[in-house]
Amino acid sequence: MVGVAGLLDAWLPALPGVPGKLELGATVADVGCGTGDSTILLAGAYPESRFWGFDRDPAAIARAGWLATTGGVADRIRFEVADPGSYPGTSFDLVCQFDRLRVVPDPLAVARHVLATLAPDGSWLLVAAAGGEAWLREVAACAGFSRFRVAGHTRGDLVLEGKP
């Protein structure tokens, strides 16, 4: 599984305009957030933005909420138990998925849901183990993304961006 070490210094800067949106105040969905490490890191770095963390595991979501409270960022994050193919919300400026798409039962349904929940100028940030680019590109195209690109590489991981 991909860690979040490169999130602030490599992955986000690879997406043109995204760090600026986050600085001004964006809405972000972290899909498959687990215990919220990436969501909490983002909320600490971008206090003007608002974050939603979604995961199927109620225990992970409970832990994420506790960690956000102890980290002093709970006022900017809402954690919810939700399936990656049906999480609530619309018009997200950024939807993040870190090495999770391969483990869901229906990746195409998840990608379609991501597209439906993105703002018209939003970005889908995928970070995945190297070697999966062709498969991810096919999933994104079948889901209806008009633009999909490799934004960068970090320590064996691919940083990908999908746009509506």
Secondary structure by P-SEA (a helix, b strand, c coil): ccccccccccccccccaaaaaaaabbbbbbccccccaaaaaaaaacccbbbbbbbccaaaaaaaaaaaaaacccccbbbbbccccccccccccbbbbcccccccccaaaaaaaaaaaccccbbbbbbbcccaaaaaaaaaaaacccccccccccccbbbbbbcc
